[in-house]
């Protein structure tokens, strides 16, 4: 195996190392628990993890802000030099600035019309040993609790016969999220808490790598509900020992903990008010299958 990096490796390394540099510049403290649940580091192809068939995984990430996926990427890179491939909506991929980056980094494009090819491409990458990053909530949760998840993560993992690794990110939403832009003041020495939950193993998923399957039994939805519960448990773990003490009614804290975020009931009402697409779990967007 040649040690010369592929072109997408160079692009990915540049983006990830830029993120790590910005983290250091702002002194952002990343606190991680559950590292033992991450996939074991494997062989390298140059400076990056080499995809080996049978070692793929779905990395399911919470979605409270616009940087959650970036902190998950940096964690996987620092741990095992692993690259995450995301599902990118066609609208974002067509942007003149994003187009060359998305193409070079090996992400999966989600077209406007028939998306069956996207699903098949993602499953093929998983079987080939790639890591596919998915934000199963398919939209930012304004309550800062894990909202209803779409079934794509479970379907892909079950069909490919790979585990789902739940990654709960807390605190990154303070840096950049819906209706709250980036603030250097908030970012300076900000803590970000990550908890990696116990994987959902292939044998715990419907189908177990046997190929396409119906979901009339409700098994897929039950596994998706379990994934949501594991992600929320990780958030509960992260908030319990978060090193920043919030003020009364802080906008970035959930209502059940005395924060100013909408309650779950209010969040559901706002989602429904935005139309059926949002109420179903959101449109497929950058990093959001």
N, C-alpha and C positions, 0 to 999 in steps of 0.2 A: 504494500500500500504506500503510494507516494505521500510524502509529508508536505508537498506544496498545497497551500490552502486553495479552495475553490473561490471564485470571485464573490459568491454570496457570503462566504465566511468572512472575507475582509470587510464587506459592508456591515455585516452584523456585528463584528468585533468593534468597528468604529462607532456604531450607534450605542452599543452597550457600554463601551469604555467612556464615551461622552457622558452618558448618564451617571456612571460611577464618579467621573470627575466633577460633575455638577453637585452630586451628593456630598463629595468632600469639600467643595468650595463653600457650601452652605452649612457644613458641619452636621448634616442630618444623621441622627442616630437610628440605625436599623437594629431592632431587637428581635431575634428569631428563636422560636421554640418549635419542637417537633421535627428537627432536621433529620432524625432517624427515619422518618417516613418518606423522605425524598428518594428517588431512584438512585441506586448505587452508581458511582462514577465508573464509566467504562473506558474502552480504548479511545485514543485521540487520533484525529486525522489532521495533522498539523497542530494548530492551537485550539481546535474545537473538538467536541465530542463526536465520535464517529457513530452514525446510526447503524445499529446491528439489528437485523430482523428478529422479532421476538422480544425486543426490549423497549418498545414504544410505550407511551403513556399519554392520557389526557390530563392536562393540568387545569383544574377548574378553579377559577379565581373570583373572589367577591368583587362587587362593582359599586363602590360608594363614591368613587371619584374618578378622574380622568388619568390618574397616574398609578392606579393599583396594578395594572398589567406590567408597567415598567419596573416596579419594585419586585414583582414575581420574576420577571426576566433577569434582573440583576442577581437575584438569589440563585436561580438555576445556573447562571453563568459562573458566579463565584464558587458554587458548590462543586460543579462537575463540568464546567466549560460547555454546558448544554445550550443549544439554541431552541427557542420556542417558535413554532410556526403558528401564525394566527389566521383566522378567517377575516378577510378584508372586503367590505362592501364595494361593489363596482364604482359607486359614486366617489368614494374616497380614493380608490386606486386610480381613477382617471384624472385626479388632480395633477397638474404639471409637475409639482414638486414631489408629490408622494409616489407617482408612477414608477420612476426608475428605482426608488428605494424598495418599494413593495416587490417589484419584479426581481431585483437582485438578492433580496433577503429570503426568497423562497416561500413567501406567504401564499395562502390560497385565496383566489379571487371569488367573491360571491356575486354572480351576475344579477341583473335586474329581473330576468324572467325565470326560466326553469333552473332550479338549483340542485337538481339531482346529481349533476356532474360534480358540483362542489363537494357534496357529501361523499361521493365515491372517491374523489381525490384525497379528501382528508382521511378516509378509512385506509386508503392505499399507503399514505404516508405513515400512519400509525403501524400498519403491518410491517413496513420497511424499517421500523425502529425509531421514527421521529417522535418528538414531543409536540403535541398540538395544544396550544393555549386557548381556553374557552372561558368566557364570562357568561355563565349559564343564566344569569338574571336578565340578560339581554337589555339592559338599560340601567341607569343610575338609580339606586334606591334612595329616595329622598328622606325616608324614615331612618336611614342608617341601621336598618336591620335587613337581613337577607330576604329579598322579595321572592315571589314565585319564580321557579326556574323552568326553563324550557327543557325538553327531553333530549336535545341533540347530543349533549355530553354522554348521557347513558347509552343512547343508540349507537353512537360511534364507537365507544369503548367496548360495548357488548359485541358488536359485529366484528371488530378487529381483534377481540380477545386480549385487551390490554387493561391495566388498572386505571382508575381515576384517582388522581392525587389532589385532595382539597387544600387550597391555599387561601387562608383568610387574612386579609390585609386591613389593618386599622390605623388610622392617623394620616394616611396619604390623602384622604379627602379634605383634610385641613389645608393642604397645599393648593389643591385645584379641584373644584367640583362644580356641579350645576349651580349657577347664580352666585358663586364665590370664586372670583378670579385669583390668579397667582399673586401672592404677597411676599416679597422678600423678607419682610418682618416676621411673618408667620413661619416662613421656611427656615429662618436662621436657627440652627441647632434644634430643629424640630425632631421629635421622636416619631418613628414609624414602627409599628408592631406587626409582626408576621407570625402566624401560627400555621404549621403544616399538620393537617389532620391525618388520621389513620386512613390509608387507601381503601377504596372500594375495589376489591380484587375481582378478576374476571369471573371466577366461579360464583361470586355474589351477584352477578349481573344477568339479566335475562338473555338467553341465546348462547352465551359463553363462546363467542367466536364462531358460531356455526353458520353465520350468514344472515341475510335479512329475515325478519321475523315480524309477526303481527303483534299489536299491543292491546288486543281486545281483552286479554286477561287482566290488564291493569298493572302487570309486573313492571313495565317500564316507568309508569307514573309513580309506583311505590318506590322504586329505586331512586327516581328523581327527588321525591320527597325526602328520602333518606340523605341524599347528597345535600339538599338544602339544610337539613338539620345538622349535619356535620359541619358545614360551612358556618352556620350560626353559632354552633358550639365553639368553634375556633374564634369567632368574634367575641363571644362572651369571655373566653380565656384571655384574649388580648386586652379587652377593656378593664378586666379585673385588676391587672397589674400595670396599666398604662402609666408611664412616669409623669405625665402632665396632668395636674389637677384642674378640672374645668370649673369655671365660674357658674353661678346659678343661671340656668336658662341658656347656656352656651349653645350656639347654633349647630355646632358639630357633634353634639351629643344627642342620642335618641331620647324620645319623650319618656320612656319607662325608667330612665336613669336620671330624670330631672332636667334633661336638655331641652333646647328649643326647636328641635327637629319635629316635623309632623309625626303624629301617631300613626300606627299601622292603618287604622281606619281612615284617617285623613289622607294618607298616602294612596290607599286604594281608590278613594274617591277622586283624587287628583289624576291618577292614572286613567281611570275610566272617563273622566272629563276630556282627556286628550284624544279619545277615540279608541275604537276596537283594536287597532294595531298596537298601541301602547298597552292597553289592558291585557292583551294576550301575552305580553312579555317583551314587546319592543321589536323594532326593526333590526335586522342584521346590520351592524355597523363595524367600524374598526375594532378589531379584537373581540367582536361580539357575535357568536354564532346563534 
